[in-house]
Amino acid sequence: MSDSKMFVKLSCLVFWLLIIAETSRLIICQYEITIITASVAILLTDTKIVVKIVIFLKHNILDIVADVIENKDEIRTEHYKEIKMLYDRKANFLKFAISVLGGSTTGAVFLLQGSGGALVLQDRKHNKLFNDTVETHGMYQTIFPLHRNNHIYWLFATEVFWSYLGITANIVTQLICVIILLHAASRLEVLQVRFKHLIMPDFQIKASDEDMKAKVTELKSIIRKYQLTIRFINEFNQSTKYITMIEFCLSTFDMASCCASLTKMKGYESVWLLFFMMVLLTQLYLIGWTANEIRVQAS
């Protein structure tokens, strides 16, 4: 398992370096602006993924996610129906977020690779007919040591691997933050529910000493859990404070490059950019919504 994780991490790093190298070559050789902007858009997205992976590994964020997933069964023991409904609502939102993010990411990559693959086959046919050496610029723009049109099987095999890696890494790194923030917001909301039930109007002021003692003990427990939750949120924010800033800054550049490309691309070539813009908007919405949920529940 550790070897497979290391392989994935190294693959993400190699993919990022190959995109940097190819994008630099395209800029230095002064290729068409549409080719460069498309490559830059993918480079920025992959840069976000690499930065997130580094931050997650540095601060052991993956261990926090594992604890969140393992502790989800605690909800089954809750005797307040309101809390169970709360978690069901959060879980449904998370499933919806995964569906939208996964669908838009897969759609964008599929269209990028599909249109690029068709262009490779078209240029390969052209080169054979006219004995030409047209260079194809489609799919992921990475350094490829062989001529793309003469070694399409190796090219397609490589692109399939990069596609799987890109889809998986983008979805996982994005959802890690969402899961942790959603968990923290849910814990705050659960504490509010417990506090509300603690001071229900049916509790008698002249209650017995045993009842009062039980209430005080429960109140102390709620306050202690609230303090721990706030501390957890502060530590997580301190560890990942650059992720939100990078997400918004690089996504803004991504959106700008997409808009610039849309005005110069053909109809079928720009469809994948529309899906890619949907991915960016979904990611920004998820980060913004979960961060705001923390603020609302903590206020």
N, C-alpha and C positions, 0 to 999 in steps of 0.2 A: 504493500500500500504506500509506504514512504517513497519507494522508487518511482511509482506512477505519479505521485504528487510532485516529486522533483522533476520528472520528465515534462509535466504540464507547465511548471514554472519556467523551466529553461526554454520550452517551446514558445511561450509567450514572449520571453525576452528576445529570442532569435527572430521571431516574427516582427517585433517592433524594430529591431536593428535593420532587418532587411527592408522594411518600409522606409525607414529613414534614409538608407543608402540609395534606394531607387528614387525617392522623392528628390533627394539632393541632385541626383544625376539628371532628372527631368528638368529641374530648375537651371542647372548649369548649362545644359545643352539647349535651353530655351525652347522647350516643346510648347504645344498649344496650351492656352490658358485653361481650357476645359479639362485637359488631361492632368494638369498640375493641381487644379483646385479639387478635383475628385480624389487625387492621391493625398492631398493635404487633409481633406476631411476625414479620410480613414486613418491617417497618421495621428490626428488629434484625438480621435476616439480611442485608438490603441494606446496612446500616451496616458489617457485617463485610466485605462485598465491597468497598465503597468504601475502607475503611481499608487493606485488603490491596493494592488497586490503587495507592494513594498510596505505601505503603511499597515496593512492587515498583519503581515508577518512580523513587523517590528514591534507591534503592540499586542500580539497574540489575540487579535480580534476573532479569529476562527474558533478559539477555545470558548469565547463568550457565546458564539452562535451555537456551538455544541451543547453548552449548558442550557440555553434557551429551549432548544429542541428536546432535550432530555427532561426538562421540567414541565413540559406541556401537559403531562399526565396528571399533574397536581390539580388541574381544573376539575377533573372527574370527581374529586373528593369534596368539592365546594358544596355547601348546603344552601347557598343563596342562588336561586334560579336566575336572578338578574346578572350575576357575575358570569354564569355559563352562557347566557345570551350575549353578553358583551364580548366574550372570547369568540363565540361563533360568528359574530358580526365582523370582528377583526380578521378572523381566519378567512371569511368569504371575501373580504376586501383584498387580502393577500393573494388569494387564488385568482381573483380578477386581475390584479396587477401583474401576476406571473403570466397570465394568458395574453394580456395586451402587450406586455414587454416582449414576451417570447414570440408571439405572432408577428409583431412588427419587425423585430430583429431578424427572425428567420426569413420573413418576406423580403426585407431589404437585401440581405445577403444572397438569397436565391435569385432575385432579379438582377443583382449586380453580376453574379457568376453566370447566370443564364445568358444575359445579353453579351457579356464578355466572351463566353464560350462560342456563341454564334458568330461573333466578330472574328475570333481566331480561325474558325473553320472557313469563313468567307475569305479572309486574307490568305489562308493556306491554299485555297483553290485558285485564287488570283495569282499567287506566286508561281504555281505549277503551270498555269496556262500561259503566262507572259514571261516566265523565267525572271521574275522580279524578286526583290528582297524587302517587301513591305513589312514593317515592324508593327505588331499588334499591341495596342494599349487597352486592355480590358481586364475585368476581374480585379483581384488584388494586385496592386503595383509593388511587387517585391523583386529584388535582384534574383534573376534566374540565369544560371551559368550556361544554359543551352539556348539555342535559337527556339523561340516559342512556337513558331509555326512548323518547325521540322521535328519537334519532339513533343507533340501535343499530349501523348499518353502520360508522360512524366509531368507535364504541365498540369493536366487535369487532376492527376493523383495528388499533386502538391496542393492545388487549389481546394480540393475536397477536404484535405486535412486542415488547411488554414481556415476554411469556412466553419468546420466543426469547432475548432479551437476558438475562433472569434465569437461565434454565437454563444457557446458555453461560458466563456470568460466574461463576456459583457453582461449576460443575464445574472450570473452568480455574483460578480463583484457589485453589481447594482443592488441586488436583493439583500446582500449581507447588511448593508446600512439600513435598508428599509425594515428588515426583520428586527434588528436590535432596537431601532427607534420606536417601532410599533409595539414591541414588547414593553419598553420603558413606559410609553404612554398608557398602555393597558394596565400596567402595575399601579400607576398613579390613579387611574380611574377605579380600579378595584378597591384601593384604599379609601377612596371617597365613598364607595358603596358601603363598605364595612363601617365607616364612621357614621354614615347616615343611619344604618341599622342599630348602631350602638346607642344613639340618642333618639330613638323612636319615641313618639309622644305617649305610647302606652307604658313607658317606663315610669314607675311611681317615684316621686321625689323622696317619700318616706319609705324607701325600700329597706330591706334588712341589710345588716352589715355584710352578710355573705354575698348578696347581690351587688352591693356597692363595691365590694372588694373585687368581685369578678369583672365588673365594668371597668374599674380602674386598671386592672391588669391587662384587659383587652385594649384599653386606650393606650397604655404604654407600649404595647406590642405594635399597634397601628402607627404610633409616632416613630418608633424605632425603625419599622419597615419603610416609612416615608422618608426618613433621613438616609437610610441605606440606598433607596431608589434614587434620591436626588444626588447622592454621592456617586452612584453608578453612572448617572446621566452626565454629571460634570466630568468624570474621568474619561468617559467615552468621547465626549465633545472635545476634551483636551487632546485625546489621541488622534482624532480624525478631523480636527478643525480645518485642515487644509483641503479635505476632500470636497466639501461643499463649495468652497471658493474655486477650486480647480474645475469642478463640475460646471459651475455657472460660467466661468470665464471661457473655458475651452469649448463648451457647448455653444456659446455666443459666436465664437469664431467659426465653428462648424456650420451654424445656421447661415452665417454670412457667406461662406464659401459655397454652400448648397444653393442659396438664392442667386449667387453670381453664375453658377453653372447652369441653373434652370433656364436662364435667359438665352443661353448659347447652345444648349443641347437639343437634339431632335426629340420628338414626342416619346418614342419608345425607350430612348436612352435616359430620359429624365424620370421615368416611373420609379426606379429604385431610389432616386434622391428623395422623392416624396415619402416613400416608406422610411428612409433614413431620417428625414425630418420628424416623422411620427415617433421614431425611436427616441430622438433627442427631446422632444416635447414630453413624452411619457416619463423619461428619466428625470427631467427637471420637475415635473409635477409630483412625482413620488417623493423626491427629496424634500421639496418645499412643503408638501402636505404633511408628511410625517414629522418634520421639524416644527411646523405650526401646531400639530397635535400635541407635541410635548409642551409647548408654551401654553396652550389652552388648559391642559390638564394640571399643569403646575401652578397656574394662577388662581 
